[in-house]
Amino acid sequence: MSSTKTKNRVPFGQKVAFGLGMLANQMFPAALGIFMVVLVQDLGFPGWMWGILFFLPRVFDSITDPIMGFISDNTRSVWGRRRQYVFTGAIILGIAFVAMWQLYRENGVEYNFYYFLLWSFVFYLGLTIFSVPYVAMGYEMSDDFHERTDIMAVAQWIGQWAWVIAPWFWVVMYDPDWFPNADTATRTLAVWVGIGCALLAMVPAIFIKSKSTKDDESLVPLTFKNIGSSLREIANGFVEAFKLVPFRKMCIATFLIFNAFNTVAAFSFFIIVYHLFNGDAAAAGVWPTLFGSVGALITTFAVIPTVTWMSKKMGKKNAFMVSQGISIFGYILLWFLFVPGKPYMFIFALPFFSFGIGSLFTLMMSMTADVCDLDEMHSGKRREGIFGAIYWWMVKFGFAIAGLLSGAIMTLVGFNPDAGAQSEAAITGLRLFYSGIPILGTTIAMLVMSTYDLTEQKANEIRAVIEARKAEQEV
């Protein structure tokens, strides 16, 4: 297996600084996913409202992401292209998250729906301003094939703690010794999450080094006069990015896996409460929490290190294929191991189930950095912001679709959040979708990625061409 000579190996402290940003980047959606259950379970939002609250803000997010990618790629500043946006976005995120969850049931479902929807737009605007340049910072931290995987592995390892911590909110929210009801709990917890994660999100902006771009004449001036050409540049960036076959395959595969997972992710709470404990959330106790928390711990201590090792031994594509195959087995086991009276049984499926999402972004973010080199070889431009924005556009737009589908599935199977108990047909329907949709999405994604061909050898050859070109320009 060939190897590259790393230009400058990234100090571990820089990897940790990037990883703390990832903890914030994952804690916000992790907490959001937990708190969203309260809208249905405690505030009485019907399934269609829940679906819209997932869908519309994420559509808005998917539109602003590529614009932010273009702005970030072309910013001339003494702070470089990214840091100031990461810092500003962190502040907006924190404020909006706190405000979004100040919901009171006496205000009524309709008022709370519109209030939450409007603040969701502010929250996702802040997420765009923070996350697009933040992710691009990670792509440009190293030019080495395996160092990129190590950077993303450290970041994902730290970020996974969000999914270990967040499920315990369920215990706090539904324990009357802590709070009288879950909506009161979310109002209070949102303050701690918003402030804490805003501070974590600022860490990469403060500690990750960047070069001044104040005098970089290769960047497009960001003026109102140029807005038309800027939008055309964004559109051209989309077209050029999707002409790169490896990148197109990555986006499609991620869309299928991540959003198939997110379509059914919230159902785990309902399946545990209504299938295993006959609708008694108090009796379910810590079991919904253990499902998420134990799965995240397995991802943190087993999946990410294993996938990183696999990537170096067999290549990124093969590591992806093996990991996703293991996850399909996990989804099959979950159909059989959600057993009433024996809630502990589902834990045996979690080590297999966790390989799906646990491996996805460690590998795909590393692969995206490789694709940025391929793009530079063809175009002569470094466009981490655009590529990161397009990749996450696929994720977020799909997430919007997933939220809409979640609400539609709940309506289709006859799940009624106002009922004390659900019909057997409704729960069986949720369980069928819970295993079936991720298995289908993952299987198609594996077929798409089976012809991915950006290997280590090819990546090294691309780097050699880029370095030779730079050497000629310096002469």
HUCORCOR-V368730 format. One record per backbone hydrogen bond with DSSP energy under -0.5 kcal/mol. CO is the residue of the C=O (numbers start at 1). NH is the residue of the N-H. E is the energy in kcal/mol with one decimal. If there is no record, write none. Layout:
{{CO/NH/E} {CO/NH/E}}
This chain:
{{4/6/-0.7} {11/14/-0.7} {11/15/-1.6} {12/16/-2.3} {13/17/-2.2} {14/18/-2.3} {15/19/-2.4} {16/20/-2.4} {17/21/-1.3} {18/22/-1.5} {19/23/-1.9} {20/24/-1.6} {21/25/-2.5} {22/26/-1.9} {23/27/-2.4} {24/28/-2.0} {25/29/-0.6} {26/30/-2.1} {27/31/-3.0} {28/32/-2.4} {29/33/-2.5} {30/34/-1.6} {31/35/-3.0} {32/36/-2.3} {33/37/-0.6} {34/37/-1.0} {35/38/-1.5} {35/39/-0.7} {36/39/-0.8} {36/40/-0.8} {37/40/-0.6} {37/41/-3.2} {38/42/-2.3} {38/43/-2.1} {39/45/-3.1} {40/44/-0.5} {46/50/-2.0} {47/51/-2.3} {48/52/-2.1} {49/53/-2.5} {50/54/-1.4} {51/55/-2.2} {52/56/-2.2} {54/58/-0.6} {55/59/-1.9} {56/60/-2.3} {57/61/-2.2} {58/62/-2.3} {59/63/-1.3} {60/64/-2.1} {61/65/-1.8} {62/66/-0.6} {63/67/-0.7} {64/68/-2.5} {65/69/-2.4} {66/70/-2.0} {67/71/-2.3} {68/72/-2.9} {69/73/-2.3} {70/74/-1.3} {72/75/-1.0} {75/77/-0.6} {77/80/-1.4} {77/213/-3.1} {77/214/-0.6} {79/83/-0.6} {82/85/-0.9} {82/86/-1.8} {83/87/-2.2} {84/88/-2.1} {85/89/-3.0} {86/90/-1.7} {87/91/-1.4} {88/92/-2.0} {89/93/-2.7} {90/94/-2.1} {91/95/-2.2} {92/96/-2.6} {93/97/-2.5} {94/98/-1.8} {95/99/-2.3} {96/100/-2.6} {97/101/-1.0} {98/101/-0.6} {99/102/-1.6} {101/103/-2.0} {104/107/-1.9} {105/108/-1.5} {108/112/-2.1} {109/113/-2.3} {110/114/-2.1} {111/115/-2.7} {112/116/-2.5} {113/117/-2.3} {114/118/-2.4} {115/119/-2.0} {116/120/-1.9} {117/121/-1.4} {118/122/-1.3} {119/123/-2.7} {120/124/-2.7} {121/125/-1.7} {122/126/-2.3} {123/127/-2.2} {124/128/-2.0} {125/129/-2.4} {126/130/-2.1} {127/131/-3.4} {128/132/-1.6} {130/134/-1.7} {131/135/-2.9} {132/136/-1.9} {133/137/-1.9} {134/138/-1.3} {135/139/-1.6} {136/140/-1.5} {138/141/-1.1} {144/148/-1.9} {145/149/-0.7} {146/150/-2.1} {147/151/-2.5} {148/152/-2.2} {149/153/-2.5} {150/154/-2.5} {151/155/-2.3} {152/156/-2.9} {153/157/-2.4} {154/158/-2.3} {155/159/-2.9} {156/160/-2.2} {158/161/-1.4} {159/162/-1.9} {160/163/-1.0} {160/164/-1.0} {161/165/-2.5} {162/166/-2.8} {165/168/-1.7} {166/169/-2.3} {167/170/-1.3} {167/171/-0.5} {168/172/-1.7} {169/173/-3.3} {170/174/-1.9} {172/175/-1.0} {174/176/-0.7} {175/178/-2.1} {175/179/-1.9} {181/185/-1.6} {182/186/-2.3} {183/187/-1.6} {184/188/-1.5} {185/189/-3.2} {186/190/-2.2} {187/191/-0.6} {188/191/-0.8} {188/192/-1.2} {189/193/-2.8} {190/194/-2.8} {191/195/-2.3} {192/196/-2.3} {193/197/-2.7} {194/198/-1.6} {195/199/-1.9} {196/200/-1.9} {197/201/-2.6} {198/202/-1.0} {199/203/-0.6} {200/203/-1.1} {201/205/-0.5} {202/206/-1.7} {203/207/-2.7} {204/208/-2.0} {207/209/-0.5} {213/216/-1.6} {215/217/-1.0} {216/219/-1.1} {221/223/-1.3} {223/226/-0.8} {224/227/-1.5} {226/230/-2.7} {227/231/-2.4} {228/232/-1.9} {229/233/-2.4} {230/234/-2.3} {231/235/-2.4} {232/236/-2.9} {233/237/-2.5} {234/238/-2.2} {235/239/-2.3} {236/240/-3.1} {237/241/-2.5} {238/242/-2.3} {239/243/-0.8} {240/244/-0.6} {241/244/-1.2} {243/245/-1.0} {244/248/-2.3} {245/249/-2.4} {246/250/-2.0} {247/251/-2.5} {248/252/-2.3} {249/253/-2.6} {250/254/-2.6} {251/255/-2.6} {252/256/-2.2} {253/257/-2.5} {254/258/-2.4} {254/259/-0.6} {255/259/-1.2} {256/260/-1.3} {257/261/-2.0} {258/262/-2.2} {259/263/-1.6} {260/264/-0.9} {261/264/-0.7} {261/265/-1.0} {264/267/-1.4} {265/268/-1.5} {266/269/-0.8} {266/270/-1.0} {267/271/-3.2} {268/272/-2.4} {269/273/-2.6} {270/274/-2.8} {270/275/-0.5} {271/275/-2.0} {271/276/-1.4} {272/276/-0.5} {272/277/-0.9} {273/279/-2.4} {273/280/-0.7} {276/341/-0.7} {277/280/-1.8} {279/281/-1.0} {280/284/-1.8} {281/285/-0.8} {282/285/-0.7} {284/287/-2.4} {286/290/-3.0} {287/291/-2.0} {288/292/-1.4} {289/293/-3.1} {290/294/-2.3} {290/295/-0.6} {291/295/-1.2} {292/296/-2.0} {293/297/-2.4} {294/298/-2.4} {295/299/-2.1} {296/300/-2.7} {297/301/-2.7} {298/302/-2.3} {298/303/-2.0} {299/304/-2.7} {302/306/-1.9} {303/307/-3.2} {304/308/-2.4} {305/309/-2.2} {306/310/-2.9} {307/311/-2.6} {308/312/-1.5} {309/313/-1.7} {310/314/-3.3} {310/315/-0.5} {311/315/-1.4} {315/319/-2.0} {316/320/-2.1} {317/321/-2.4} {318/322/-2.4} {319/323/-2.3} {320/324/-2.5} {321/325/-1.9} {322/326/-2.1} {323/327/-1.8} {324/328/-1.8} {325/329/-1.4} {326/330/-1.6} {327/331/-2.2} {328/332/-2.0} {329/333/-2.2} {330/334/-1.9} {331/335/-1.0} {332/335/-0.7} {332/336/-0.9} {333/336/-0.6} {333/337/-2.1} {334/338/-0.8} {337/339/-1.3} {338/340/-0.5} {339/342/-2.3} {342/339/-0.5} {342/345/-1.9} {343/346/-1.1} {344/347/-1.2} {345/348/-1.5} {346/349/-1.4} {346/350/-0.8} {347/350/-0.6} {347/351/-0.6} {349/352/-0.9} {349/353/-2.6} {350/354/-2.5} {352/355/-1.2} {353/356/-1.3} {354/358/-1.5} {355/359/-1.2} {356/360/-1.0} {357/361/-0.8} {359/363/-1.9} {360/364/-2.8} {361/365/-2.0} {362/366/-0.9} {363/367/-2.5} {364/368/-2.2} {365/369/-1.4} {366/370/-1.4} {367/371/-2.2} {368/372/-2.0} {369/373/-1.1} {370/374/-1.7} {371/375/-2.6} {372/376/-2.1} {373/377/-2.4} {374/378/-1.5} {375/379/-3.4} {376/380/-2.3} {381/383/-0.7} {383/387/-2.5} {384/388/-3.0} {385/389/-2.5} {386/390/-2.6} {387/391/-2.6} {388/392/-2.6} {389/393/-1.9} {390/394/-2.0} {391/395/-1.6} {392/396/-3.1} {393/397/-3.0} {394/398/-1.8} {395/399/-2.0} {396/400/-2.1} {397/401/-2.1} {398/402/-2.7} {399/403/-2.4} {400/404/-2.0} {401/405/-2.7} {402/406/-2.4} {403/407/-1.8} {404/408/-2.0} {405/409/-3.1} {406/410/-2.3} {407/411/-1.9} {408/412/-2.9} {409/413/-2.7} {410/414/-0.6} {410/415/-2.6} {411/414/-0.7} {415/417/-0.6} {416/419/-1.6} {423/427/-1.9} {424/428/-2.6} {425/429/-2.3} {426/430/-2.2} {427/431/-2.4} {428/432/-2.4} {429/433/-2.3} {430/434/-2.4} {431/435/-1.8} {432/436/-2.7} {433/437/-1.9} {435/439/-1.6} {436/440/-2.4} {437/441/-2.8} {438/442/-2.7} {439/443/-2.1} {440/444/-2.1} {441/445/-2.2} {442/446/-2.3} {443/447/-1.6} {444/448/-2.2} {445/449/-2.4} {446/450/-0.8} {448/451/-0.8} {449/452/-1.8} {453/455/-1.8} {455/459/-2.5} {456/460/-2.5} {457/461/-2.0} {458/462/-2.1} {459/463/-2.3} {460/464/-2.1} {461/465/-1.8} {462/466/-2.3} {463/467/-2.7} {464/468/-2.2} {465/469/-2.2} {466/470/-2.3} {467/471/-2.3} {468/472/-2.0} {469/473/-1.8} {470/474/-1.6} {471/475/-0.9}}
